[in-house]
Amino acid sequence: MALSITQCDTLLNLLGENNVKTQTLEALANDLHKKFESTDYFKVGSCLIMLLQQDLLEEPEQRLVAVTLLHELYRGESIENTPFAKVFIHILHPPEQQSTVGTPKLEYPGQLPKFSAPEKNFIAQLISDVPKDAILKKTATQIINSDIVGPANIDLSAIQLALAEKQSELSHICRSGIPAVIAYPEKVTNSYANEPDKKEEFVQQILTSDNLYRVYKPEFVTLAPPLLNSKDEPVWFNVTSPKEHTVAYDITMCVPNMAGQEARQLMTKAYKAALSLQQQQQLLNELDNDSKLVYHIGLTPSKLPELVENNPLIAIEVLLKLMQSKQITEYFSVLVNMEMSLHSMEVVNRLTTTVDLPTEFVHLYISNCISTCETIKDRYMQNRLVRLVCVFLQSLIRNKIINVQELFIEVQAFCIEFSRIREAAALFRLLKQLESGELGLSMSPPPSMKGKLES
């Protein structure tokens, strides 16, 4: 059901030239929520998109306000969960910009208008996680006339990934549909340049028509199955008595996979702060229940250091599940080169005792740890890190994870340099005992690094 004529007039008055140039975006958004019920938000959003696609908003302030209202319809919700999220991605990254150099200008049904650099900067901030109170207190004219020369440097990969996942769940036929209402080859506004009354009537006809929500899709044609004139013909080809058959309905159809969504939300929190024990267990349970979910929770090599520092146990389990991934080498490279800490060592130590890591990876990590200890200026932090590295190396040696002969000279020099520290002296004695053959490698491993450090 489309908007009524009264609702259409209300929306068009809200987008009036005088309103969009004098009122702040925040005031216009609040006015929108006062005049429309939440049940009408989708219809209002569809009308705003149609006005943009058909170039029926003449002033740039009107177009910017229309995009702002489209976002504010679902204020407080994650942009990827709103029905119009793809519109913002198309505005910031138009498909025509992705065509090769020298090709004709790309035209396609439902094409959106072009926006200037200040407008794109505003829209990028609008759909990001940054606070929006300050930018919404401006008018559309102030934003358009600002001296910003390029779009905001905001990472939209998570939104694009979420939209791509939703798109992949649709059939090819649904993805191939085009709007039922498309523009004339020449803009319709030219026909009504001197007849504003007719233009308003034309806009009302479009926005109040159910055609606004229709989509033309390619017809799915299949061959009719052949009739079998034999006693072996399946009974469902020749249904004679309805009482013998019942309708089987799959109640799981169209039900979103909330488990995957909750896992992505927990991972987003895990990058910023430590999860509670209950949240950690919930995330780990969901990862165990779906072996492929780990590839769809938004983790990238660049985000690994944040996850390691805030939730090392989650980082360990995720890396173990990614061992067969083509990107595992990139994750190892990031882990090796991140800043040395108790949590990073805990992750590496757990990985080395669980799976066979590449030898060069382990050796490079040890070298980086030694280098960090040698270059740090703070004496207290230096002593603390040296103790941590020494306990870590003893654990690797006693568990036969590394061949100490390959790093003997480097580790021995490290022990001599910091011989004033008890753990370094103990590691040096261990090296000498191994070198002389007095001690085998079958001894039980020492206490955990964390307990040793706090002792």
C-alpha positions, 0 to 999 in steps of 0.5 A, spaced: 500 500 500 503 506 497 502 513 501 496 517 501 495 523 497 495 527 504 501 523 506 505 525 500 503 532 501 506 532 508 513 529 505 513 534 499 512 540 504 517 537 508 522 537 502 520 544 500 525 549 498 524 554 504 524 548 509 531 545 507 535 551 506 533 554 513 532 548 518 537 544 521 537 537 518 536 535 526 529 539 526 527 536 519 528 529 521 525 530 528 519 533 524 519 527 519 518 522 526 512 526 528 508 526 522 509 519 520 508 512 524 513 507 524 509 503 520 510 508 514 517 508 514 518 503 508 513 507 504 516 514 506 523 511 504 521 508 497 518 515 496 525 518 497 529 514 493 524 515 487 524 522 488 532 522 487 532 516 482 527 521 477 531 527 479 524 530 481 528 534 487 531 540 483 535 543 489 542 540 491 539 542 498 533 538 497 537 532 495 541 532 501 535 532 506 532 526 502 538 522 503 539 524 511 531 523 512 532 516 509 538 515 514 534 518 520 528 513 518 531 508 522 536 512 527 539 507 532 539 501 528 546 498 524 546 501 517 547 494 514 540 492 517 536 497 514 532 496 508 536 502 504 543 501 506 545 499 499 543 506 497 548 509 501 554 505 498 551 507 491 552 514 493 559 514 496 561 509 490 557 509 484 557 504 479 559 508 473 566 510 477 568 503 477 567 502 469 574 502 465 577 509 463 575 511 456 568 507 456 561 511 455 558 514 461 554 508 464 547 509 465 542 504 468 535 503 471 534 507 478 541 511 477 542 516 483 544 523 482 551 525 483 553 528 490 559 533 491 565 532 495 562 535 501 556 532 501 559 525 500 563 527 506 557 528 510 554 522 508 560 517 510 560 520 517 552 519 517 553 512 516 559 511 520 559 510 528 562 517 529 557 521 533 552 525 529 549 530 533 554 536 531 553 534 523 546 534 524 545 541 527 547 544 521 543 546 515 544 543 508 546 549 505 552 549 510 554 542 508 554 544 501 558 550 501 563 547 506 570 547 504 571 539 504 575 537 498 574 529 499 570 524 502 571 522 509 576 517 511 571 511 513 572 504 513 566 501 509 568 494 508 564 491 514 558 494 511 559 492 504 561 485 507 554 485 510 550 487 504 554 482 500 552 476 504 545 478 504 545 479 497 548 472 496 542 469 500 538 471 494 536 467 488 539 470 481 532 472 479 531 476 485 538 479 484 536 481 476 530 485 477 529 492 475 524 497 478 518 498 474 518 505 474 524 508 470 526 515 467 524 517 460 530 518 456 530 525 457 528 528 464 521 528 466 522 535 469 524 538 463 517 537 461 514 541 467 519 547 467 514 552 466 508 548 469 509 547 477 502 544 478 502 539 473 509 537 476 506 536 483 500 532 480 505 528 476 510 527 483 503 525 486 501 520 481 508 516 482 508 516 489 501 514 491 501 508 486 503 501 488 507 501 481 512 504 486 514 497 489 513 493 483 520 490 480 520 486 473 524 480 474 526 475 468 521 469 467 524 463 470 522 458 464 522 450 465 520 445 461 514 441 463 515 434 465 513 428 461 507 424 462 508 417 464 503 412 461 505 406 466 503 404 472 510 406 475 508 414 474 509 417 481 503 419 485 504 426 485 503 427 478 496 424 478 493 427 484 486 424 485 484 425 492 486 431 496 485 428 502 491 423 501 495 429 501 497 435 506 501 441 505 508 441 508 510 448 510 517 449 512 517 454 518 524 456 517 523 460 511 525 467 511 527 467 518 534 470 518 540 467 521 540 471 528 546 466 530 551 469 525 548 476 526 550 475 534 557 472 532 558 478 528 556 483 533 560 480 539 566 480 534 565 487 533 565 488 541 571 484 542 576 488 538 574 494 543 574 491 550 574 484 553 568 480 553 565 477 559 565 470 560 558 469 558 559 473 552 566 469 550 562 462 551 556 464 547 561 466 541 565 460 542 559 456 542 556 459 535 563 458 532 563 451 534 556 450 531 558 452 524 565 451 522 564 456 516 561 462 521 569 464 522 569 466 515 563 471 516 564 474 522 568 480 519 575 478 522 581 481 517 588 481 519 589 488 520 584 487 526 587 481 529 592 485 534 586 489 537 583 482 538 589 479 541 590 485 546 583 485 548 580 477 548 586 473 547 582 466 548 578 468 542 584 470 538 586 463 539 580 459 537 579 463 531 586 462 529 585 455 530 579 455 526 582 459 520 588 454 519 586 451 513 584 458 510 588 461 504 589 468 509 593 464 515 600 466 512 597 474 513 595 472 520 601 469 522 605 475 519 601 480 523 601 476 529 609 476 528 610 484 527 605 486 532 607 489 539 610 484 544 605 483 550 603 478 555 597 477 551 601 476 544 605 471 547 600 467 550 597 466 543 603 464 540 605 459 546 598 456 545 598 456 538 605 452 538 603 447 543 596 446 539 598 446 531 605 445 527 607 452 526 612 454 520 619 454 523 620 461 520 614 464 523 616 462 530 624 464 529 622 471 527 617 472 533 623 470 538 627 475 534 622 480 534 621 479 542 629 479 543 629 485 539 624 489 543 627 487 550 634 490 547 631 497 545 626 499 550 628 505 554 624 504 560 628 500 565 622 497 569 618 495 563 624 492 560 626 487 566 618 485 566 619 483 558 625 480 559 622 475 564 616 474 560 621 472 554 625 468 558 619 464 561 616 463 554 623 461 551 624 455 556 617 453 555 618 452 547 625 449 549 622 444 554 616 442 549 621 441 543 617 446 539 624 449 537 630 447 535 635 451 540 641 449 536 638 454 530 637 460 535 643 458 540 648 464 539 642 469 539 639 466 545 645 465 549 647 473 547 640 475 550 641 471 556 648 474 558 646 481 556 640 481 561 644 476 566 642 480 572 635 478 571 633 471 575 629 468 569 635 470 564 640 466 568 636 460 569 635 460 561 642 460 560 643 455 565 638 451 561 642 452 555 648 450 558 645 443 560 642 442 553 649 443 550 653 439 555 648 433 554 646 433 562 639 435 561 634 432 556 628 435 553 623 430 557 622 435 563 615 437 564 613 444 562 614 450 567 608 454 570 604 458 565 607 465 563 602 469 566 603 466 573 610 466 573 610 473 571 605 475 577 610 471 582 
